[in-house]
Amino acid sequence: MRWTAAAPSMPGRWPHSNESCCRSGSGSVCWEISTETRVTEAGALSREKGMGAVPVRPHWPNLSISVQKRENSMNDKLLRPALAASLVLILSGAPVVSSAQAGGPRQIAHVQGITEVPGIPARVAATSLSGLDTLDALGIEVAAVPAPPSGESTARWPARLLEKYGQDKYAKIGGGRAREGEANPQVERIKALKPDLVVVDGRSRNLYSELKGAVPVIDLSVSNASFIASVVQNILGMGAAFGQERQAGEQAHALLGKVRALHEEAAKQGTGLVLFAVGNRVMPQQVDARFGMIYEVSGIRPVLHATESQGLFTGRPQGAPAADTPEAKAAAEAAQKARQEEEARLFAEVMAREPDWLFVVDRNAAFGEAKAAEAMAATPVIANSRAWRAGKVVYLDQDGASWYLMAGGLGLLESSIRQIQEAFDKAPAPAGRD
């Protein structure tokens, strides 16, 4: 396998017969899928980057990926430095695994650095639902799961994971935060299990610093700025860690093929808008927002771009002092009302662009609360929109699998790709739209 950094695309170079791209107002990400087998050992680069040893030749047949981003993309600014460093290794041709001997210690590059895995891990602890979802989709067996200890609720789990991992044979390491002066209970449970590998990501990524000195830890966090690229990196990294490079390469290739097919159909489907439902509020998502990766996944052309994000739908100010006097409380309420009125005005402007599709991430569903459809139906600018009236609304939280809790999970991603593809297949492309 070889990843190469491509030159910025020329205007109008969209799409190519051998490329799949996601376009926004601020940047693009493209994957080139080739039938060639291209392998680069890049030993010199590995030594230069401190990976040490001679890298194992990865067996990733029929997979050639070109990740391409336009200059001055606002999304680029959101790419975490750690992920950027990790992607540099891959984009330069360096494998995600380095080892002196096949089957021996392996050095796996990931978001927060490079982790040495002594051998093929036998006892694996997953610390988040998204991480567990990825491991499950890759067929990697785990010994410990992030379910709460016995007696606590697992209601937020998707049924397909709960049915399997709710069994007693899987240790339940739970979650939670430590009280001041006390040890983190999740960290203590993990250390007591003595796992060969701990997988953190997203919601549990802070555990990395607490565990890395005691056990091997790999961070599978994904990037909103280069979502598909970071998911592919995670697939290949896990394949390398478990000596399953060929299988991982085939799965990455299959995923990219599905994304490419979806993007080809999305090019005929007009425009779209991602909405995030929280309580009785519905908030549009820009391409650089928390769930802006849905544009990259679906390939739909957004009606709301990153350049419009400043001051838009920011919610309650962070770190604001408590309103401890009647005057301060009144001022806070007035400010909140003004923000809500401004949000409503801006939301109306966005919906006036008449997106052909609405994609909904529902926080309410993640916690068993009222569904987003109720809040959306009660919002006139949504209920009166062309997409709503045509039934072109895709609720991405299905069967208990929530993007709010599991964004980055491979199983959820593959399920959402199928769901969006099926929605596109059932709906006629908008006439006279580009």
C-alpha positions in Angstrom: 0.0 0.0 0.0 1.1 3.5 -0.6 -0.5 6.8 0.3 0.7 9.8 -1.6 0.0 13.5 -1.0 -1.5 14.8 -4.2 -1.2 18.4 -5.6 -4.2 20.7 -5.0 -7.0 19.9 -7.5 -7.8 22.2 -10.3 -11.1 24.0 -10.4 -13.8 21.9 -12.0 -11.7 18.7 -11.7 -14.6 16.9 -10.1 -15.1 14.0 -10.0 -12.6 11.7 -11.8 -13.4 8.3 -13.1 -10.9 6.8 -10.7 -11.4 9.1 -7.8 -14.0 9.6 -5.1 -14.2 13.1 -3.6 -16.0 15.1 -1.0 -16.3 18.7 -1.9 -17.2 21.6 0.4 -16.8 25.4 0.1 -13.5 25.2 1.9 -11.7 22.1 0.9 -11.8 18.6 -0.5 -10.8 15.1 0.3 -10.3 12.5 -2.4 -9.5 8.8 -2.5 -8.0 7.2 -5.5 -8.7 3.5 -5.8 -6.3 1.6 -8.0 -6.0 -2.1 -8.9 -2.3 -2.0 -8.6 -0.3 -3.4 -5.7 2.1 -0.7 -4.6 4.2 -1.2 -1.5 6.8 1.1 0.0 8.9 -0.1 2.8 10.3 3.4 3.6 12.8 2.2 6.0 14.9 5.4 6.0 11.8 7.4 6.8 10.9 5.0 9.6 14.3 5.5 11.2 14.2 9.2 10.7 10.8 9.4 12.5 12.2 7.4 15.4 10.1 4.2 14.6 13.3 2.2 14.8 14.0 -1.3 13.4 13.2 -2.3 9.8 9.5 -2.0 9.0 7.6 -5.1 8.2 6.5 -5.2 4.5 2.7 -4.6 4.7 0.5 -7.0 2.7 -2.2 -4.6 1.5 -3.0 -5.7 -2.1 -5.1 -3.8 -4.6 -5.1 -0.7 -2.4 -3.7 2.7 -3.5 -5.1 5.8 -1.8 -4.5 9.4 -2.6 -5.6 11.8 0.0 -6.0 15.3 -1.5 -6.9 18.5 0.3 -7.1 22.0 -1.2 -4.9 24.7 0.1 -6.1 27.1 2.8 -8.9 24.7 3.8 -10.5 25.8 7.0 -10.8 22.1 7.9 -7.0 21.8 7.9 -6.9 24.1 10.9 -9.0 21.6 12.8 -6.7 18.6 12.3 -5.1 17.8 15.6 -1.3 18.0 15.6 -1.0 14.4 16.8 -3.2 13.1 14.0 -1.4 15.3 11.5 1.9 13.8 12.5 0.5 10.3 12.3 -1.0 10.9 8.8 2.4 12.3 7.7 3.9 8.9 8.2 1.3 7.2 6.2 1.0 9.8 3.5 4.8 9.7 3.0 4.6 5.9 2.4 5.7 4.8 5.8 3.8 1.7 7.1 1.8 2.0 10.3 3.8 -0.9 11.7 7.5 -1.3 12.3 9.1 -4.5 13.6 12.4 -6.2 13.7 10.8 -9.6 13.1 7.4 -10.6 11.9 5.4 -11.7 14.9 7.7 -9.8 17.3 7.3 -6.4 18.9 5.4 -4.0 16.6 5.4 -0.3 16.7 1.9 1.1 15.7 1.5 4.7 14.7 -1.7 6.3 15.9 -3.2 9.7 16.8 -1.2 10.3 20.0 2.1 8.8 18.9 3.6 5.4 18.4 2.9 2.4 20.7 5.0 -0.7 20.9 2.9 -3.9 21.1 5.0 -6.8 22.3 3.2 -9.4 20.2 -0.2 -10.4 18.9 -2.5 -9.1 21.7 -4.6 -11.8 23.3 -6.4 -9.7 25.9 -7.9 -6.5 24.5 -9.8 -3.8 26.5 -12.1 -1.5 24.6 -12.8 1.7 26.6 -15.6 3.3 24.4 -18.5 2.2 22.3 -17.0 3.6 19.1 -13.7 1.7 19.7 -15.6 -1.5 20.5 -17.7 -1.0 17.3 -14.5 -0.8 15.2 -12.9 -3.8 16.8 -16.1 -5.8 16.4 -16.4 -4.8 12.7 -12.8 -6.0 12.2 -13.5 -9.3 13.9 -11.1 -8.6 16.7 -12.1 -10.4 19.9 -12.0 -8.4 23.1 -11.8 -9.3 26.8 -13.2 -6.1 28.3 -15.9 -3.8 27.2 -17.0 -0.3 28.3 -20.3 -1.5 29.7 -20.9 -0.3 33.3 -20.3 -2.8 36.1 -23.1 -5.2 36.9 -26.3 -3.5 38.0 -25.9 -0.3 35.9 -27.8 0.4 32.7 -26.6 -0.4 29.2 -29.6 1.2 27.6 -27.5 3.4 25.4 -25.9 0.4 23.7 -26.9 -0.6 20.1 -28.8 -3.9 20.1 -26.2 -5.7 17.9 -23.4 -4.9 20.4 -25.4 -5.5 23.5 -26.6 -8.9 22.4 -23.0 -10.1 22.1 -21.0 -8.1 24.6 -23.6 -8.1 27.3 -22.6 -11.6 28.1 -20.9 -12.4 31.4 -17.7 -13.6 29.7 -16.7 -10.0 28.9 -15.3 -8.0 31.7 -17.2 -4.7 32.2 -14.7 -1.9 32.9 -17.4 0.8 32.9 -16.6 4.5 32.7 -17.0 7.5 34.9 -14.7 10.1 36.3 -12.7 10.0 39.5 -13.6 12.3 42.4 -11.0 14.7 43.5 -8.1 12.9 45.2 -9.4 9.5 44.1 -8.1 7.1 41.4 -10.1 6.8 38.2 -12.2 3.7 38.7 -12.0 2.8 35.0 -8.2 3.0 35.0 -8.1 0.8 38.1 -10.3 -1.8 36.6 -8.3 -1.9 33.4 -5.0 -2.2 35.2 -6.4 -5.1 37.3 -7.2 -7.0 34.1 -3.6 -6.7 32.8 -4.6 -6.5 29.2 -2.1 -6.9 26.3 -3.7 -3.9 24.6 -6.1 -1.1 25.5 -7.9 0.8 22.7 -9.1 4.4 23.5 -10.7 6.9 21.2 -12.9 10.0 21.2 -14.7 10.0 24.6 -12.1 7.9 26.3 -8.9 9.3 24.7 -7.9 11.0 27.9 -7.2 7.6 29.4 -4.2 7.4 27.1 -2.0 9.5 29.4 -3.2 7.6 32.5 -2.5 4.1 31.1 0.4 4.4 28.6 3.1 3.7 31.2 1.4 0.6 32.4 0.0 -1.1 29.3 0.2 -0.7 25.5 -2.5 1.9 24.5 -3.6 2.8 20.9 -5.8 5.8 20.2 -8.4 5.3 17.5 -9.8 8.8 17.6 -10.9 10.1 14.2 -10.4 13.5 12.6 -13.4 15.7 11.6 -11.1 17.3 9.0 -10.1 14.0 7.3 -12.6 11.5 8.6 -12.4 8.7 6.0 -8.6 8.9 6.0 -8.4 8.5 9.7 -10.9 5.6 9.7 -8.7 3.9 7.1 -5.7 4.6 9.2 -7.4 2.9 12.2 -8.3 -0.2 10.1 -4.8 -0.6 8.9 -3.3 0.1 12.3 -5.4 -2.6 13.9 -4.6 -5.0 11.1 -0.9 -4.4 11.7 -1.2 -4.8 15.5 -2.9 -8.2 15.1 -0.9 -9.5 12.2 -3.9 -9.2 9.8 -2.5 -6.7 7.3 -4.0 -8.5 4.3 -7.5 -8.7 5.8 -7.3 -5.1 6.9 -6.2 -3.9 3.5 -9.1 -5.7 1.9 -11.6 -4.2 4.4 -10.2 -0.7 3.8 -10.4 -1.2 0.1 -14.0 -2.4 0.4 -14.9 0.6 2.5 -13.4 3.1 0.1 -15.3 1.4 -2.8 -18.6 1.8 -0.9 -17.8 5.5 -0.2 -16.9 6.0 -3.9 -20.1 4.4 -5.1 -22.1 6.6 -2.6 -20.3 9.7 -3.8 -21.1 8.9 -7.4 -24.8 8.7 -6.5 -24.6 11.8 -4.3 -23.4 13.8 -7.3 -26.8 13.4 -8.8 -28.8 14.2 -5.6 -28.3 17.9 -5.3 -27.5 19.5 -2.0 -27.8 18.6 1.7 -27.7 19.8 5.2 -26.7 18.0 8.4 -28.8 18.7 11.4 -27.9 18.0 15.1 -31.0 17.6 17.4 -30.5 18.3 21.1 -33.6 18.5 23.3 -36.0 20.8 21.5 -33.3 22.5 19.4 -32.2 21.6 15.9 -28.8 23.0 14.9 -27.3 23.0 11.4 -23.8 21.6 11.1 -21.1 23.2 9.0 -18.5 21.1 7.3 -16.1 21.9 10.1 -18.6 21.3 12.9 -18.8 18.3 15.2 -20.8 16.2 12.7 -19.6 17.8 9.6 -17.9 14.5 8.6 -21.4 13.4 7.4 -20.8 15.6 4.3 -17.6 13.7 3.7 -19.2 10.3 4.2 -22.3 11.0 2.1 -20.6 13.0 -0.6 -23.5 15.4 -0.7 -22.8 19.1 -1.6 -23.5 21.1 1.6 -25.6 24.3 1.6 -23.7 25.5 4.7 -20.0 26.0 4.4 -17.1 26.3 6.9 -16.6 30.0 6.0 -20.0 30.7 7.6 -19.2 29.0 10.9 -18.0 32.0 12.9 -20.5 32.9 15.5 -23.1 30.5 14.2 -25.0 28.2 16.5 -22.3 28.3 19.1 -24.7 27.6 22.0 -24.1 28.7 25.6 -20.8 30.5 26.2 -18.2 28.3 27.8 -16.7 29.3 31.1 -19.2 32.1 31.8 -19.5 33.0 35.5 -22.6 31.8 37.3 -25.5 34.3 37.5 -25.5 34.8 41.3 -27.5 38.0 41.5 -30.9 39.0 40.1 -29.3 41.5 37.8 -26.8 39.0 36.5 -29.5 36.4 36.0 -31.6 38.9 34.1 -28.6 39.8 31.9 -27.8 36.2 31.2 -31.4 35.4 30.2 -31.5 38.5 27.9 -28.3 37.4 26.3 -29.6 33.9 25.8 -32.8 35.1 24.3 -30.8 37.3 21.9 -28.6 34.3 20.9 -31.7 32.2 20.3 -33.3 34.9 18.1 -30.1 35.3 16.1 -29.9 31.5 15.7 -33.5 31.3 14.5 -32.8 34.1 11.9 -29.7 32.4 10.6 -31.4 29.0 10.6 -34.2 30.4 8.5 -31.6 31.8 6.0 -29.9 28.4 5.7 -33.2 26.6 5.2 -34.2 29.1 2.6 -31.4 27.6 0.4 -33.7 24.6 0.1 -31.3 21.6 0.6 -32.5 18.6 -1.3 -31.6 16.3 1.6 -31.6 16.5 5.4 -29.3 14.2 7.5 -30.1 14.1 11.2 -27.9 13.2 14.1 -30.1 12.8 17.1 -28.6 13.2 20.6 -32.1 12.6 22.1 -32.3 9.1 20.7 -28.9 8.3 22.3 -30.4 8.8 25.7 -33.8 7.3 25.0 -35.5 10.7 24.9 -38.0 12.2 22.5 -37.0 11.6 18.9 -35.6 14.3 16.7 -38.6 14.1 14.3 -40.8 15.7 16.9 -38.5 18.7 17.4 -38.1 19.0 13.6 -41.8 18.8 12.9 -42.4 21.6 15.4 -39.8 23.8 13.7 -41.6 25.6 10.8 -38.6 26.3 8.7 -37.9 22.6 8.6 -41.5 21.4 8.3 -42.1 23.7 5.4 -38.9 22.8 3.5 -38.9 20.9 0.3 -36.7 18.1 1.7 -39.1 17.5 4.6 -42.2 17.5 2.4 -40.5 15.1 0.0 -39.5 12.8 2.8 -35.8 13.2 2.0 -34.8 13.0 5.6 -32.2 10.5 6.8 -32.1 9.8 10.5 -28.6 8.5 11.1 -29.2 7.0 14.5 -30.7 3.6 13.8 -31.3 0.6 16.1 -29.6 2.3 19.0 -26.4 3.1 17.2 -25.7 6.8 17.8 -23.3 9.1 16.0 -23.4 11.2 19.1 -21.9 8.4 21.2 -20.2 6.3 18.5 -18.9 8.6 15.8 -15.8 6.9 14.3 -17.1 3.4 14.9 -16.5 1.3 11.8 -19.7 -0.7 12.1 -21.8 2.4 12.5 -20.0 4.0 9.5 -20.7 1.1 7.3 -24.3 0.9 8.4 -24.8 4.6 7.7 -23.3 4.3 4.2 -25.8 1.5 3.4 -28.6 3.6 4.9 -27.8 6.7 2.8 -27.2 4.6 -0.3 -30.7 3.0 0.2 -32.3 6.4 0.7 -30.7 7.8 -2.5 -31.7 4.6 -4.4 -35.4 5.1 -3.4 -35.6 8.8 -4.3 -35.4 10.3 -7.7 -32.6 12.8 -8.3 -33.9 16.4 -8.2 -34.7 17.7 -11.7 -32.8 20.7 -12.9 -30.4 20.7 -9.8 -26.6 20.5 -9.8 
